[in-house]
Amino acid sequence: MTQIRSVSLIGAPTDIGAGARGASMGPEALRVAGIGPALQARGVDVKDCANLSGPHNPWLPPVDGYRHLAEVVAWNQAVHDAVYAELQGGRMPILLGGDHCLGIGSISAVARHCRAAGKKLRILWLDAHADFNTSALTPSGNIHGMPVATLCGFGAPELVGIGGFSAAQPAISPKWVRQIGIRSVDEGEKRFVHEQELEVFDMRYIDEMGMRQAMELALATMDANTHLHVSFDVDFLDPAIAPGVGTTVPGGPSYREAQLCMEMIADTGRLASLDVMELNPALDEKNRTALLAVDLIESLFGKSTLMRKA
């Protein structure tokens, strides 16, 4: 199977689900870092769908365990509709975030598309955090810590229901998710992750076994009928090389480990949709995190740092 060579950039400029302001500037920082021309240089047809619009961030405290629930629902519905439209048109959506709560809208659209097309779905969640909190478990109420749980049916009905899903028939099963690079999980969340049997390759696993083995296992058992979705939270990376995020956690993957991760994904030829989340230019240094993110995205599309024959 060859990768889709036509992509659609969809900007979602909001920090509605986050605990720090600034991720709303992420889409423009990625454009300034040259994401469009970089992909075009790899022979990819790039359409920039511009930015979605949605409610402003009211910056209010949580209500019943959720901050900004109505606004988060509105943004995720807009994301769902835009991502689904591009998938229906045979193009690969690349969502430029924005905070990671937007993964709810993006992945619900992908799940809806896969269900209609009879495809299996595999989700790689590249992140420092498991994002498997619920309103009962969350210490903050920030919904960017809840998208994986919500997509699995454990969340506000208004969010679980995006894409026509429900708690009884959620967008995804935990069995479809592989989490890479995890190193910050709340106590209650940790128990819930184990209960739901999420497959997690945390930084201890990567330290002990290496990124290669983690990725081999995370990518195993895919076939020609598998749609691979990558949800790339920039805080996946070690903050020494990627400081421009609101929730830095030391001890993440190095530049080479991250490149290997992306190159192994590219080698499968199955990448069919992508989120790039939580880039916060307000906390960055001369846009270096955005430039690194674009560099890694190029690797997802076949740029290799190795002298290896194609």
The 8 nearest C-alpha neighbors of each residue, nearest first, counted from 0:
[[1, 268, 223, 2, 269, 267, 3, 222],
 [2, 0, 268, 3, 269, 4, 267, 270],
 [1, 3, 268, 269, 4, 270, 0, 271],
 [2, 4, 5, 91, 1, 271, 90, 6],
 [5, 3, 43, 2, 44, 6, 42, 91],
 [4, 6, 44, 90, 43, 3, 45, 91],
 [7, 5, 91, 45, 90, 92, 44, 46],
 [6, 8, 46, 92, 47, 93, 45, 91],
 [7, 9, 47, 93, 48, 94, 46, 92],
 [10, 8, 94, 48, 95, 49, 50, 93],
 [9, 11, 50, 95, 26, 49, 51, 12],
 [12, 10, 96, 51, 97, 50, 13, 95],
 [13, 11, 23, 97, 24, 10, 26, 96],
 [12, 14, 23, 97, 15, 11, 22, 98],
 [13, 15, 23, 22, 98, 17, 16, 97],
 [14, 16, 56, 13, 17, 71, 67, 70],
 [17, 15, 142, 143, 141, 100, 14, 98],
 [18, 16, 14, 19, 143, 141, 15, 98],
 [17, 19, 141, 20, 16, 245, 139, 14],
 [20, 18, 17, 245, 21, 14, 22, 246],
 [19, 21, 14, 22, 18, 17, 23, 245],
 [20, 22, 279, 23, 281, 24, 14, 280],
 [23, 21, 279, 97, 14, 25, 24, 277],
 [22, 24, 13, 12, 14, 97, 21, 25],
 [25, 23, 22, 21, 27, 26, 12, 280],
 [24, 26, 278, 22, 28, 23, 27, 279],
 [27, 25, 95, 29, 10, 28, 24, 96],
 [26, 28, 30, 29, 25, 24, 31, 10],
 [27, 29, 31, 25, 30, 26, 32, 289],
 [30, 28, 32, 26, 27, 289, 31, 34],
 [29, 31, 27, 33, 32, 28, 34, 26],
 [30, 32, 28, 33, 29, 27, 34, 289],
 [33, 31, 29, 290, 30, 289, 34, 28],
 [34, 32, 30, 31, 35, 36, 37, 29],
 [33, 35, 37, 30, 293, 36, 29, 32],
 [36, 34, 38, 37, 33, 39, 45, 30],
 [35, 37, 39, 38, 33, 34, 40, 45],
 [38, 36, 34, 40, 35, 39, 33, 297],
 [39, 37, 41, 40, 35, 36, 43, 34],
 [38, 40, 43, 36, 42, 41, 37, 44],
 [39, 41, 37, 38, 42, 36, 43, 35],
 [42, 40, 38, 39, 43, 37, 300, 301],
 [43, 41, 39, 40, 44, 38, 4, 5],
 [42, 44, 39, 4, 38, 41, 5, 45],
 [43, 45, 5, 39, 4, 6, 42, 46],
 [46, 44, 6, 7, 5, 43, 39, 35],
 [47, 45, 7, 48, 8, 6, 44, 5],
 [46, 48, 8, 49, 7, 45, 9, 35],
 [47, 49, 9, 8, 46, 7, 50, 10],
 [50, 48, 47, 10, 9, 51, 8, 11],
 [51, 49, 10, 11, 9, 52, 48, 12],
 [50, 52, 11, 10, 49, 53, 77, 9],
 [53, 51, 50, 54, 11, 12, 74, 77],
 [52, 54, 74, 73, 55, 51, 77, 70],
 [55, 53, 70, 56, 52, 73, 74, 57],
 [54, 56, 57, 53, 15, 13, 70, 14],
 [55, 57, 15, 58, 54, 14, 13, 70],
 [56, 58, 59, 55, 67, 15, 54, 70],
 [59, 57, 56, 60, 67, 15, 66, 20],
 [58, 60, 57, 61, 66, 67, 56, 62],
 [61, 59, 66, 62, 58, 140, 67, 65],
 [62, 60, 66, 65, 140, 64, 63, 59],
 [61, 63, 65, 64, 66, 60, 140, 67],
 [64, 62, 65, 61, 134, 140, 66, 135],
 [63, 65, 134, 140, 62, 61, 135, 66],
 [66, 64, 140, 61, 62, 63, 68, 134],
 [65, 67, 61, 140, 141, 68, 60, 62],
 [68, 66, 70, 69, 71, 65, 15, 59],
 [67, 69, 71, 70, 66, 65, 72, 142],
 [70, 68, 72, 71, 67, 73, 157, 66],
 [69, 71, 73, 67, 72, 68, 54, 74],
 [72, 70, 68, 74, 73, 69, 67, 75],
 [71, 73, 69, 75, 70, 74, 158, 76],
 [74, 72, 70, 76, 71, 75, 77, 69],
 [73, 75, 77, 71, 76, 72, 53, 78],
 [76, 74, 104, 78, 72, 77, 101, 73],
 [75, 77, 79, 73, 78, 74, 104, 72],
 [78, 76, 74, 80, 75, 79, 81, 73],
 [79, 77, 75, 81, 104, 76, 80, 105],
 [80, 78, 104, 76, 108, 105, 82, 77],
 [79, 81, 83, 77, 78, 82, 84, 76],
 [82, 80, 78, 84, 83, 79, 77, 85],
 [83, 81, 79, 85, 84, 80, 92, 78],
 [82, 84, 108, 86, 80, 85, 81, 79],
 [83, 85, 87, 81, 82, 86, 80, 88],
 [86, 84, 88, 82, 90, 87, 83, 92],
 [87, 85, 83, 89, 88, 90, 84, 91],
 [86, 88, 84, 85, 89, 83, 112, 90],
 [87, 89, 85, 86, 90, 84, 83, 91],
 [90, 88, 86, 87, 85, 91, 5, 3],
 [89, 91, 85, 86, 6, 5, 88, 92],
 [90, 92, 6, 272, 271, 7, 5, 86],
 [93, 91, 7, 272, 6, 82, 85, 94],
 [92, 94, 273, 8, 274, 7, 9, 272],
 [95, 93, 274, 9, 275, 10, 8, 96],
 [94, 96, 10, 26, 275, 9, 11, 93],
 [97, 95, 276, 11, 98, 26, 25, 275],
 [96, 98, 13, 22, 23, 12, 11, 14],
 [97, 99, 277, 14, 276, 96, 100, 22],
 [98, 100, 143, 101, 276, 102, 277, 97],
 [99, 101, 143, 102, 146, 16, 142, 98],
 [102, 100, 99, 103, 75, 104, 98, 105],
 [101, 103, 105, 100, 104, 99, 106, 146],
 [104, 102, 101, 146, 105, 106, 107, 100],
 [105, 103, 79, 75, 78, 107, 102, 101],
 [104, 106, 102, 79, 108, 107, 103, 78],
 [107, 105, 109, 108, 103, 102, 104, 110],
 [106, 108, 110, 104, 109, 170, 105, 162],
 [109, 107, 83, 79, 111, 106, 105, 110],
 [108, 110, 106, 112, 111, 107, 113, 105],
 [111, 109, 107, 113, 112, 108, 170, 106],
 [110, 112, 108, 114, 109, 113, 107, 162],
 [111, 113, 109, 115, 110, 114, 108, 116],
 [114, 112, 118, 116, 110, 115, 111, 117],
 [113, 115, 117, 111, 116, 112, 110, 118],
 [116, 114, 112, 113, 117, 111, 118, 110],
 [117, 115, 113, 118, 114, 112, 111, 119],
 [116, 118, 114, 115, 113, 119, 224, 112],
 [119, 117, 113, 224, 116, 225, 114, 120],
 [118, 120, 225, 226, 224, 113, 121, 117],
 [119, 121, 226, 225, 227, 175, 118, 122],
 [122, 120, 227, 175, 176, 228, 226, 123],
 [123, 121, 176, 228, 229, 175, 227, 177],
 [122, 124, 229, 177, 178, 176, 125, 230],
 [123, 125, 178, 230, 126, 177, 179, 122],
 [126, 124, 231, 179, 235, 232, 178, 230],
 [125, 127, 235, 232, 128, 180, 181, 124],
 [126, 128, 181, 235, 182, 180, 234, 183],
 [129, 127, 183, 181, 126, 130, 184, 182],
 [128, 130, 131, 184, 181, 127, 126, 178],
 [131, 129, 144, 145, 128, 147, 132, 146],
 [132, 130, 148, 145, 147, 129, 188, 144],
 [131, 133, 145, 188, 137, 136, 144, 130],
 [134, 132, 136, 135, 137, 145, 154, 153],
 [133, 135, 64, 137, 136, 65, 140, 132],
 [134, 136, 133, 137, 64, 132, 63, 138],
 [137, 135, 133, 134, 132, 187, 188, 138],
 [138, 136, 139, 132, 134, 140, 133, 135],
 [137, 139, 140, 136, 185, 141, 64, 135],
 [140, 138, 141, 137, 61, 64, 18, 66],
 [139, 141, 65, 64, 66, 61, 137, 142],
 [142, 140, 16, 139, 143, 66, 17, 144],
 [141, 143, 16, 145, 144, 100, 140, 65],
 [144, 142, 100, 16, 99, 145, 141, 17],
 [143, 145, 130, 142, 132, 141, 146, 131],
 [144, 146, 132, 130, 131, 142, 143, 148],
 [147, 145, 149, 103, 100, 148, 130, 150],
 [148, 146, 150, 131, 149, 130, 145, 151],
 [147, 149, 131, 151, 153, 150, 146, 145],
 [150, 148, 154, 153, 146, 152, 151, 147],
 [149, 151, 147, 152, 170, 148, 171, 146],
 [150, 152, 148, 171, 149, 169, 172, 153],
 [153, 151, 166, 169, 149, 150, 159, 154],
 [154, 152, 149, 148, 151, 133, 166, 150],
 [155, 153, 149, 152, 133, 159, 156, 148],
 [154, 156, 158, 157, 159, 153, 149, 134],
 [157, 155, 159, 158, 160, 154, 165, 166],
 [158, 156, 160, 155, 159, 72, 161, 154],
 [159, 157, 160, 156, 155, 161, 72, 154],
 [160, 158, 156, 165, 152, 161, 149, 157],
 [159, 161, 164, 165, 158, 157, 163, 156],
 [162, 160, 163, 158, 159, 164, 76, 107],
 [163, 161, 164, 107, 108, 160, 111, 79],
 [162, 164, 160, 161, 165, 111, 170, 159],
 [165, 163, 160, 169, 162, 170, 168, 161],
 [164, 166, 168, 160, 169, 167, 159, 152],
 [165, 167, 152, 169, 168, 159, 153, 164],
 [168, 166, 165, 169, 152, 164, 151, 170],
 [167, 169, 165, 166, 164, 170, 152, 171],
 [170, 168, 152, 165, 164, 166, 151, 171],
 [169, 171, 150, 107, 164, 110, 151, 168],
 [172, 170, 151, 169, 150, 173, 110, 175],
 [171, 173, 174, 151, 175, 170, 169, 176],
 [172, 174, 175, 197, 176, 151, 171, 195],
 [175, 173, 172, 176, 197, 198, 196, 177],
 [174, 176, 121, 173, 172, 122, 120, 177],
 [177, 175, 122, 173, 174, 123, 121, 178],
 [176, 178, 123, 198, 217, 199, 124, 122],
 [179, 177, 124, 199, 200, 123, 125, 198],
 [178, 180, 200, 125, 181, 201, 124, 199],
 [179, 181, 201, 202, 127, 126, 235, 125],
 [182, 180, 127, 201, 128, 179, 126, 202],
 [181, 183, 127, 202, 201, 128, 180, 184],
 [184, 182, 128, 127, 181, 185, 248, 129],
 [185, 183, 128, 189, 129, 188, 186, 182],
 [184, 186, 188, 187, 189, 183, 137, 132],
 [187, 185, 189, 188, 184, 190, 136, 191],
 [188, 186, 190, 189, 185, 136, 191, 132],
 [187, 189, 191, 185, 186, 132, 190, 131],
 [190, 188, 186, 192, 187, 191, 184, 185],
 [189, 191, 193, 187, 188, 192, 194, 186],
 [190, 192, 194, 188, 193, 189, 195, 187],
 [191, 193, 189, 195, 190, 194, 197, 196],
 [194, 192, 196, 190, 191, 195, 189, 197],
 [195, 193, 191, 196, 192, 190, 197, 189],
 [194, 196, 192, 193, 197, 191, 173, 174],
 [197, 195, 193, 194, 192, 198, 173, 174],
 [198, 196, 173, 192, 195, 199, 174, 193],
 [197, 199, 177, 196, 178, 176, 200, 174],
 [200, 198, 178, 201, 177, 197, 179, 181],
 [201, 199, 179, 204, 178, 213, 180, 205],
 [200, 202, 181, 180, 204, 203, 199, 179],
 [201, 203, 205, 180, 204, 182, 206, 181],
 [202, 204, 206, 205, 201, 207, 200, 182],
 [203, 205, 207, 202, 201, 206, 200, 208],
 [204, 206, 209, 202, 210, 208, 203, 207],
 [207, 205, 203, 204, 209, 202, 208, 210],
 [206, 208, 204, 205, 209, 203, 202, 210],
 [209, 207, 205, 204, 206, 212, 210, 213],
 [208, 210, 205, 211, 206, 212, 207, 213],
 [211, 209, 213, 205, 212, 214, 256, 260],
 [210, 212, 214, 209, 213, 215, 259, 260],
 [213, 211, 215, 214, 210, 209, 216, 208],
 [214, 212, 210, 216, 211, 215, 217, 200],
 [213, 215, 217, 211, 216, 212, 218, 210],
 [216, 214, 212, 218, 217, 213, 219, 211],
 [215, 217, 219, 214, 213, 218, 212, 220],
 [216, 218, 214, 215, 219, 177, 213, 123],
 [219, 217, 215, 216, 214, 221, 220, 264],
 [218, 220, 216, 221, 217, 215, 214, 222],
 [221, 219, 222, 218, 216, 217, 225, 215],
 [222, 220, 219, 225, 218, 223, 121, 224],
 [221, 223, 224, 225, 220, 269, 119, 219],
 [224, 222, 225, 0, 221, 269, 226, 118],
 [223, 225, 222, 118, 119, 226, 221, 117],
 [226, 224, 119, 222, 223, 120, 221, 118],
 [225, 227, 120, 271, 119, 121, 269, 228],
 [228, 226, 270, 121, 271, 269, 122, 120],
 [227, 229, 122, 272, 273, 271, 270, 121],
 [230, 228, 123, 273, 122, 231, 124, 274],
 [229, 231, 274, 124, 273, 125, 123, 232],
 [232, 230, 125, 275, 274, 229, 276, 233],
 [233, 231, 276, 126, 234, 235, 277, 125],
 [232, 234, 235, 277, 278, 236, 231, 276],
 [235, 233, 236, 232, 127, 244, 126, 247],
 [236, 234, 126, 127, 233, 232, 125, 180],
 [237, 235, 251, 234, 252, 233, 241, 238],
 [236, 238, 251, 239, 252, 250, 240, 249],
 [239, 237, 241, 242, 240, 247, 249, 236],
 [240, 238, 237, 241, 242, 249, 236, 253],
 [239, 241, 238, 237, 242, 236, 288, 254],
 [240, 242, 238, 288, 243, 239, 237, 236],
 [241, 243, 238, 283, 244, 239, 240, 288],
 [283, 244, 242, 282, 279, 288, 241, 280],
 [245, 243, 279, 278, 246, 242, 234, 277],
 [244, 246, 19, 247, 279, 243, 282, 277],
 [247, 245, 244, 248, 234, 19, 18, 277],
 [248, 246, 238, 234, 244, 245, 249, 242],
 [247, 249, 246, 250, 127, 238, 183, 251],
 [250, 248, 251, 237, 238, 247, 239, 182],
 [249, 251, 237, 248, 252, 202, 182, 238],
 [250, 252, 237, 236, 249, 235, 180, 253],
 [253, 251, 236, 237, 256, 257, 254, 180],
 [254, 252, 256, 255, 257, 237, 251, 236],
 [253, 255, 257, 256, 258, 252, 240, 236],
 [254, 256, 258, 257, 253, 259, 252, 260],
 [257, 255, 253, 259, 258, 252, 254, 210],
 [256, 258, 260, 254, 255, 259, 252, 253],
 [259, 257, 255, 261, 260, 256, 262, 254],
 [258, 260, 262, 256, 257, 261, 263, 255],
 [259, 261, 257, 258, 263, 262, 256, 264],
 [262, 260, 299, 264, 258, 263, 259, 298],
 [261, 263, 265, 259, 264, 298, 260, 299],
 [264, 262, 266, 265, 260, 261, 259, 267],
 [263, 265, 261, 262, 266, 267, 260, 299],
 [266, 264, 299, 262, 263, 267, 268, 301],
 [265, 267, 263, 264, 268, 262, 301, 269],
 [268, 266, 269, 265, 264, 263, 270, 218],
 [267, 269, 2, 1, 266, 265, 0, 270],
 [268, 270, 267, 227, 2, 271, 226, 0],
 [271, 269, 227, 268, 272, 228, 2, 226],
 [270, 272, 227, 91, 226, 228, 269, 3],
 [273, 271, 228, 91, 92, 270, 93, 229],
 [274, 272, 93, 229, 228, 230, 94, 92],
 [273, 275, 230, 94, 93, 231, 276, 229],
 [276, 274, 231, 95, 96, 232, 94, 230],
 [275, 277, 96, 232, 99, 98, 97, 278],
 [278, 276, 98, 22, 97, 232, 233, 279],
 [277, 279, 25, 244, 22, 276, 233, 243],
 [278, 280, 22, 244, 243, 21, 281, 25],
 [281, 279, 283, 282, 243, 25, 24, 278],
 [282, 280, 279, 21, 283, 243, 24, 22],
 [281, 283, 243, 280, 279, 244, 242, 284],
 [243, 284, 282, 280, 242, 281, 286, 285],
 [283, 285, 286, 287, 282, 243, 242, 288],
 [286, 284, 287, 283, 288, 280, 289, 290],
 [287, 285, 289, 284, 288, 283, 290, 280],
 [288, 286, 290, 285, 289, 284, 291, 283],
 [289, 287, 241, 291, 290, 243, 286, 292],
 [288, 290, 292, 286, 291, 29, 287, 32],
 [291, 289, 287, 32, 293, 288, 292, 294],
 [290, 292, 294, 288, 289, 293, 287, 295],
 [291, 293, 289, 295, 294, 290, 288, 296],
 [292, 294, 296, 290, 295, 291, 34, 297],
 [295, 293, 291, 297, 292, 296, 290, 298],
 [294, 296, 298, 292, 297, 293, 291, 258],
 [297, 295, 299, 293, 298, 294, 292, 300],
 [296, 298, 300, 294, 295, 299, 302, 293],
 [299, 297, 302, 295, 301, 300, 296, 262],
 [298, 300, 265, 296, 261, 297, 301, 262],
 [301, 299, 297, 298, 265, 302, 296, 41],
 [300, 302, 298, 299, 265, 303, 297, 262],
 [301, 303, 298, 297, 300, 304, 299, 41],
 [304, 302, 305, 301, 298, 262, 306, 307],
 [303, 305, 302, 306, 258, 298, 307, 262],
 [304, 306, 303, 307, 308, 302, 262, 259],
 [307, 305, 308, 304, 303, 309, 302, 301],
 [306, 308, 305, 309, 303, 304, 302, 301],
 [307, 309, 306, 305, 303, 304, 301, 302],
 [308, 307, 301, 303, 306, 266, 302, 305]]
